Each structure stands twice: as C-alpha cells, then as structure tokens.
Amino acid sequence: MIQTRPELLAAIRDRFAHVDNCPFQGPRVFFENAGGALTLKSVVDTSARFAAIPDNQGRDNPASHALVDVINRARADMSVLMNTSSGQFFAGESGTELLFRMIRTACVNAPKGAKVIGSSIEHPASRSAARRWAEIAGLDYVNVPHDDASGIVTAEAYREHLTPDVRVATILHASPVTGMGMDVAGIAAAIRDVAPEAIIIVDGIQHAAHGQLDIDSYGVDGYAISPYKVFARHGYGIAWISDRLSAMPHDMLIDAPATGWEFGTRDTGSYATMSDVVAYFDWLGGEVSDETDPRARIEAAGRAIHDYETHLTNAMIHGTGNLPGLAEMERVTIIGGADNAAREGLVCIAIDGIPSPEVVTRLNENGIRTHTRKADHYSGNVLDPLGLPDAIRISLCHYNTEAEVAQLLSVIKDLLD
C-alpha cells in the first residue's frame, strides 16, 4: 500500500523531524530506528508548549484542571492504541525502569520457592530485573533458550521448561538485535496453561514502532514501551499493568491510593506527546483504509506499516534495481537468516574479515546511520552463541524509502569489492 503511493510516503516523511538531514552531520539516511525512532513534528511542538506551563496537576486552578484533562485523554488514547479494556497506564523514568518496577513487584509478592521464567533472547532490561529480584525474593530463575539460528523463542520452547509453581514470567515482544518478533499471545497462553497464577510481563520496547499492539489479546499483566522508540521523545517510559498487578503491594508513598504507581509529579507533556503518537497512527490508518472507527484505523495502519517494512527489508536482503541484496553478497552473514517471517523492520549482519565498527564508520562517512552491536551485556546473549564479536544493525521504519535501501546496498557493495 505505502510502496505504491509515493504521495503518501511523502506525506508520512513530512510529519517527522530530521527525516533526511541530521542537524550535526547534514544529509543522511536514518537506519538507526531501533536505537530511537525519528520524532514526530507534532511531538516537538507539543513538548515545547507544555514545557512552558508552570502549573502542576492536582491543584484547584484552571491550568491544573486542564493538565489533568490532558493526562486522562492521553491514557484513553493509549488504551485505543494498545487495545486495553482494563488495567491502567502510567509513566516512569524509562521503559527499562518500568520493567524493573513491574518485575520487582511481581517477584517480591510471589511465594518463597516459586519460579521466575524468562528467555535468553530477552534484552537485559527484563533479564537483569528477573534474575536480580528472583534471587532477592528467594525464587528460582528458569532460562528458556532461544533458537540461535532464527533468533526466536517459541511457545513450545517455554512449555518445555514450565511447571505449575511459576509465578512470574517475562516475554520479549521483539528483539533489538535480531529484529525478530515473538508470538506473545502464544507464549502467554502456554504459560497460563501450566501456571495460571503467573504474573506475565512483556518488554514491548522494540515492537511498538511497528504499529501492531493488542494487549487484550495477549493475556498478560504488564507491558512496557519507550516512547522515544515510537515517534515521541526521550525522558520517560510508559507501562500498562493489569488490575491484578495494580493491586499488588508495591513501592508507594504512605497512605497514597493503593493502586497508584507513579512517583511524584509526572511531566504532562510526556502524556500529551503520546496523544500525538496515537493521532499519527489514526491519521495513517485513515490514509490506507476506509475505516471510521479509531481502533480499526490504527489496526489498518499497523498492517500497512508491517507490509511496507517487509517490502523494504526484502529489498535490502534480496536486492533492488541492479543492486544485489545482502543475501547475495559474499562474506555477509544475516543474523536470523535471510527469509524469516518474524522479522520486524531490522536486518542485522556481520561481514567476514571487516570489524563491524569499521563498517558502521564507512556507512556513516557516506551519510548512512547504522549501529554496532557488540557481544557485551546488551547483545552477547545473541552474538556469543553465533561466534560473532560484533554485528551491524540496520534498523528501518515505515518512513524510510527504497532509494535509501539502494544507497546502503551500494556502499556495502563497494566496501566488499
């Protein structure tokens, strides 16, 4: 849909700041979306507007009442975007901080001797929190190995390690290293079959920008995103928690409302910018469908985003025009395989004989922004089993173009010649 409508792609790109130009570097292609997506121009305007307001929520004055209305509207908007019929949204320091808080609460409320289960594919945000708080709470941590070749962990893999005494479970929705998406609903269903009392918490940070969120269908208790990775800005994270997790004893001020999870006065502008994000998805859904219901438009936008990003990653892997794709280039290894239906807008590669930082530097010198993933505490869980010290992460989004893909392939081809 998007690839056949150049006027729509132009309209999409026009809604984002710095879509083809870095304020420090000049003209550039942005293939570093997994490190932080481009920012909507509306988010920039909203952030500036709310940064100038001196009032806080919870006071008896018109400005304070208006701020509360903005927050309530944003929470309602996020409920439509992520499809939630219960639970609550709240803001925190970052997506990582919110994962730690949710996992900590679930662990300290679990009975002694129970188990925490998670997967080796997970980002350290959830793996670190689960292991740390399992140990502190006297719980056993169970690791589910992912498949090294595909970069995926399946419901079947979880099922092999599940027992009825599991009380906390973590799931990664999409990997920021492999780019592969997991079957969250299937994994959660497998957990519920064996351990129905488990609190299930999902890291949705990498997945959110690709436009397909449906929390009601997952059957989970917690879901965290980082808004700067879904067209908003840095400085905060957003979490959704179920009514069951909301009601658990958790860190809070003495005599504060029992289900309150926020600390201190949050930035109203952070909530307001999430309404901008939801409005963008709603607009795009109206451009690619005839739907009139906001949720239906958002679902249509998610399908269009997935289809177009698949088109772009296929062009990157299999070639475009007269340029060979990465799969056709000798010495190039595509992590997760060339043809992987779970891929979400990201291709991670290693080049035999050339350290990844050198490739990233060469690409940057040619105006193409990518990123090195090293076998460190962030990515070693994926790269070490493959025998790779590092890799080049090429992460795109639906505002990227096939011409930008061609520019990347041309530089890599010249590098290998």
N, C-alpha and C positions, 0 to 999 in steps of 0.2 A: 504493500500500500504506500508507504513512505517513499520507497525507492522509485516508484513510478510517477511520483508527483513532485517535481523539482520545486514548484512554488510552495508546497507545504514544507519541504525541507528548509527552504529559505526562511519561511515564517518561523519554524522551530528555532533555527540558529539565531534569528533576530531577537529572540526572547532571552538569550543568555549573554552574560558579560564575558568579554575576552574570548569569544568563541574561536578566533583565529589569530589572535595577537596577544602576546604577553607584554605587560607594562614594563618589564625589565629586559626582555630579550628581543621584542619585536615580533614579526610574523612567525607563527609556529603552529604545528599540528598538536592537538592535545590528546595523547593516548595514555594519560595517567589518571583516568577516571576512577580506578579502584583506590587510588590514594586520596581522592577527593574530587567529586564531580564539579563541573562548571556551575556557577551561581546564576540563578535567575535574576534578571534586571529588577523585577518586581521585589525580590528579596532584598536587594541592595537599597532600594528606595524605602521599603518598609523598615529596615534596620535603622536607617538614618532618622526616619520620622520618630520612631519610638525611643531612640537614644536621647532625644532632646526633651522628653517628657520627664519632669522631676517627681511626679506623684507615684505612689505605690498602691498596690491593691489593699483592700481591707479597710479603707478609710471612708468616712462619710462625706464625700465631696463628689462633684460631677466627674472629674477626671478619674478618680479611683473607681467609680462605678463603671465608667467606660472601659477601663483596663480589665476589670473582671469580665465584662461582656466579651471582650476580645479573646480572653483565655477560654471562656466557655464555648465560644464559637469555634475556636481552633480545635478544641477537644472533640466537638461534634464533627468538624470537617475530617479530622484524623480517623474518627470512627467509620466514616464513609469510605475513606481511602483504604483502610486496612480491614474493613468489614467486621466490626465487632458489635455484638448485641448486648454485651455486659462488660463488667470489669471497669478499669479506669486507666487513663493516660496521665503521666506526669513527666516532668523534665528534671534532668540532673546535669552533672558536670560533663559527661560524655557517654557514649554508648558502652564503652568498656567499664566505666564506673557503675553504670546501671546494671550491667551483667553481674559484676561483683556483688552489688547490694542484693539483687534477687537471689543469686545462688547462695550467698551467705545466710539470708533469712531462711531459705528452704533447708539448708543443712543444719542450722542450729535448732530448728524445730523438728527435725527427724529423730526417731528413737535411736538410742545408742545401739551400735552394732548393725544398723541398717546399711544400705549400699547407695553409692552415687555412681551413675553410669554416664559415660561420655565417649567421644570418639577421637582417634588420633588425627583426624583431618581438621579438627577444630582450631580456630585462631586461639592464641594463648590467652585472650581475654576470658573465655569461658573455661578453657582447660586449667589455667592457673588458679582461677577462683574455685573451681570444683575440687582440685587437689588440695589446695590450702585449707579450705573450710571443711572438707571431709576429714582431714587429719585433726583439726582443732575440735571438731564435733564428735570424734570417735567413730567415724564411719569408714567403711571400706570403699576405695575407689576402684571401679572396674573400667578398663580401657577397651573399647571396641576398635580393632584395627581397620583402617580403610584399605581399599584396593589401590596399591601403588600405581598400577598401570593406567587405571581410569581416573584416579583422583576422586573417587566416590566412596561413600559408605552407604550401605543399603539397610532397609528394614530387616532383611534376613540376617545380616551381619549382627545387628543389635540383638535380634531374637536369640541367637546362639549364646549370648552372654547374659541374658535376662533371667532374674529369679524374683519370686514374689516379694522379697524383702528390699527391693529397690525403692527408695523413697524420693530420690532426686535424679533427674535426667537432664542432660544438655544435648542440644542438637545445633549444628551449624547449617544455616539455610543455603549459603553459597560460599565457596572458598575464595579468598582474595589472592590465593597463589595459583590454583589450578583453573579458577573461573567456573568450576562445575557446581551446579545446583543439586541439592539433596531433596529427596521425597519426604518433606517434613511430616505431611499428613500420614504417610505410610509408616514412617518410623514411630511417630507418636501413637498410632493405632497398635503397633506391635508392643510398645511399652505398656499401654493400657490393658492389653490382653493378659499380660503376665503380672503386671504390678499396677493395678488400677489406682492405688493411692499415691502414686508418684507425682511430684511436682515437676512439670516439664518446662524447661526454659530454653528459648531459641535465640541464637545470635543471628539477627536479620540484617546486619550492618552492610554486608556486601550485596545482598539480594535486592534491597529496597529500590535502588535506582532503576531497576529493570521493570518496575511497574505492575507486578503481579503479587498482590498481598491479599490474603483471605484468611484472617486469623480464626474466624468462626469455624472454618472447615478443618483447621489443624488439630483442634482438641488439646491445646496446650495451656500453660498457666502464665507464661511470661514471654515477651518478645521485645527486643531492643533494637533501635536503629540509631545511626549517627547522621543527623540532618545534613552535615556538610558533604556527605556522600550521596545525598538525594536532592541536590539542587538548592539547598538552603545555605547555611553558613556554619563556621566553626563556633565553639564556645558552649555547646550544650548537647545533650543526648535526650532521646525520647524513649520511654518504656510504656508498654501496655502490660497490665497484670490482671489476672482473673480475680473474681470476687473471693475465691478461696485463698489465693496468695495475699490479696489485700488485707484479709482479716487476720493473718498470722501475726503473732508478736514480732515486732521489728524495731529498728532504731528509730526513735521519735522523741519529741520533747515531752516532758512530764505533763500529763493532763491534756495533751493535744488530742484532736479527734483520732479515734482508734484506727481508722483506715487511711489517715493522711500519710503520705510517703515523701512529700517534698520537704527539704530543709531550707528555711529562710525564705526570703522573697525572691522568686524567680523573675527572670527578665521577660516582661510581657512581649517584647519584640521577638523573642525566640518562638513563642507560641504563634504570634501573628505571621511570622515567616512560614510556618508550617501550613497556614491557610493559603499562602501564596503558592506553595508546592501543590496542594490539593487542587487549587484553581487551575493550575497549569495542566495537570493530568485531565481534569474535567474538560478544559478547552481542547486538548489534543483528542480526547475521545469524541468530542463533537465534530472534529475535522475528519475523523476516519470512520464515522458511523452516523446513522440517523437516530441513535438513541436519545431519549429525552430525560430519562432517569439518571441522576448524577452517578450512582454506583454503576449502572450499566455503561455509562460513558467512560468511567475510569477503567472498567474491565476491558472495554474496546481499546482504550489507549494502551493497556498492558499487552494485549495481543499484538497490536501494531508495532510496539517497541520490540517485542521479542522477535517478530518476523523480520524486522529491518536489521536488528543487530545480528541475527543469524545470517542474513544476506551479507553483511559486512565481514563477519568472521569467516564465512565460506570464501569470500573474495580474497581475504588475507591468506587463507590456508591453501586454496586451490588456484589462485591467480585471477587477474583481471586484465582485460585488454591483451596485450602481448607480453605481459609480465608474468613470470612463473610465480606460483604461490609458495609459501613456506614449506609445504609438504613435498614440493618438487626440488627443493634446494638441498644439495648435498651438505652434510655436516650440521644440518639443522634438526634438532630434536624438539618435537612438540609435546609438551607435558600433558598427559591425559589423552594423547592420541589425536590424530587428525580429524577423525569423524566420531564425535562424541555428542550425542543428543542432549546431554546435560549442560553443555557449555552455555554460559551467560555473558556474552559480550567481552570475553577476555581470552587472549591467546598467550600462553607462557612458553618461551622457547629457551633452548641453550644451543650455542654454536660451538662445535668441536674445534678446539685449538685457539679460540679467542675468548678471553675472560669477559664475562657479561658486563662488568663496569666499562670496559673499553667499547663495547657495542653501544651501550647507553650514551656514552660520551660522543661517539661518532654520530649517532642519530640526533643528539641534541645540537651538535655543530651544524647539522642540516635542518634545524628547525623542527625536530620531531621529539616531543616529550614522552619518554617512557620511564621505566624504573627498574633498578636491580633488586632482585630478591636474593638474599644470601642465606646460606644454611646456618642461620643463627636461631635465637629464641623465638623469632617470628615465623620462620619458614623451614627450619631444619626438619620438622616433622614430616614435611612433604619431600624436600630435596635430598636429605640424607639417605633414605631408602633407595633413591634413584642413583646414588653415587654422584650427585651434582653439587659442587661447591656454591654455585650461584645460577641464576637464570634471569632472562629479560622478560619482564611483564609488560605486555601490550594490552592495555585495557581501554575499550572504547564505549561510547554511548550513542544514543539514537540521534544526537546532533552531529555526529561525525559523518564523513562522506566517503564514497568510493574513491574519489580523487585523492583524498588523504591516505587511504589504504594503498593506492598505487604509489604515492610518494614514498611511503615506508618501504614497500617492496623494492622499489628502485634503489634506495640507499643500501638495503641489505644485500641485494644482488651485486652491487658494485663492491661492497665490502668483501664479498666472497670470491669475486673474480680475481 
